[in-house]
């Protein structure tokens, strides 16, 4: 299947089909691979049709070859230079402090675990007030 194609090589191919998850690219007459939507370009791709159409000639990098399954993973993004950052890196801010929860008034109740039997009488008295 891939006698002359190696992982890491950059080749030219033609887009033969487009799906919501990626584009199929023919590398030669017998070999076709998939460019996953995340590998189309740098940044987020909402609709692959905005970037590629059937018949486009593209330069792709071979990311993976699965001989048994007959699948080749390709990337257009890996052949492009990453865009320069347009804004300066953000300064790290001090972590936000959460507001303390309102303190509950406790009527001389000891802290810790109490069984229901121990608290039942106290609850009855509170409900009658």
N, C-alpha and C positions, 0 to 999 in steps of 0.2 A: 504494500500500500504506500509506504513512505520511504522508498529506498534512498531518495536524494534529499528529503526534507528532514531537518533536525530541529530539536527543541532549541530555541534561541535564535534561529535564523530569521531574517527579514526577507519576505518575498512579496511579489505583487500578485494580486488576484482580482477577480471580478465578482461583484455582489450578484448572487443568483436568486436569492429569496430573502424576504424580511418577515419576521414574526415579532410579536410584542416583546419577546424575551431576548431577541438578538437577530443577527444577520448571517446568512450562509454565504460563504465566499469560496469560489472555485479557484484553487491554486494552480491546477493544470486540468487536463481533460478527464483524469481519473480520480482526482483528489479534491475533496471539499471539506471545509472546516467551519466552525461556528465562532463568530465574534459575539460574545455575550454583551447585553446592553450596557453593562458596567464597564466594558472595555472599549466602547465606541470613542469616547473623548474624555478629557479631564472635566470633572464637575458632574453634576446630576443630569441625566438624560430622561426626560419624561416621556417623550415620543421619539422612538428611533427613526421614524419617517422624516423628522425634521433634519436629520443628519445624513441619512443614506437613502439611496433608491436603487432598484434593480438595474444592473448595467454599469454602475459606478466602478471605476478602477481604483483600488485602494492598496496601500502598502500595509502589510500586516506582519506582526511578529508571532512566531509559533511559540505558544506557552506550554502546550502539553500534547502528547500523542498517546492514544490508547489503541494499540494494535488489535487487541482482542475485541473491543467494542467497535472499532473502526471509526473512532472520533478524534478530531483534532481541535484543540482549543487555540483560538487566535485572538490577537489584540491589535486594534488600530491605535489606541491610546499609547501603547508602549513605544510606538514609532514616532510619537510627537513629543516635542519639548514641553515640559510643564509650564503653564503660564506663570509669569512673575506675580508675586503678591502685590496687589494694588494699594493696600492699606498697611500701615505699620502694625507690627504685632501688638496685641492688646496687653496692657500692663496687668499683672495679676492683682486682683483686688483682695482685700482681707475678707475672709469668710464672714458671711452674715451671721449675726447672732439672732437666735430665735427669741421671741418674747416669752417671758416666763408665764406659765399658766396661772390663772387667778387662784390664789390660795384658798382652800376651803376652811371654814371655821370648824374647829374640832372642839367638842365640849368634853374636855377632860378624858378623851378616849385614848387609851394606850396604843402605841404604834405596834404593828405586827399582826400576826395571824390569830384570829379568834374563830372558834367553831360557831356554827349557827345556833347551837343550844345556848352558848354563852352570850350571844348578841341578841337573842330573841326578846328577852325582857327589856333590854335597852331600846329596841326598836318599837316595842309596844308603848313604852313611856313617851317616846318621841312623837309617835303618831297621835297621842291623846293631847298633846300640847297645842 
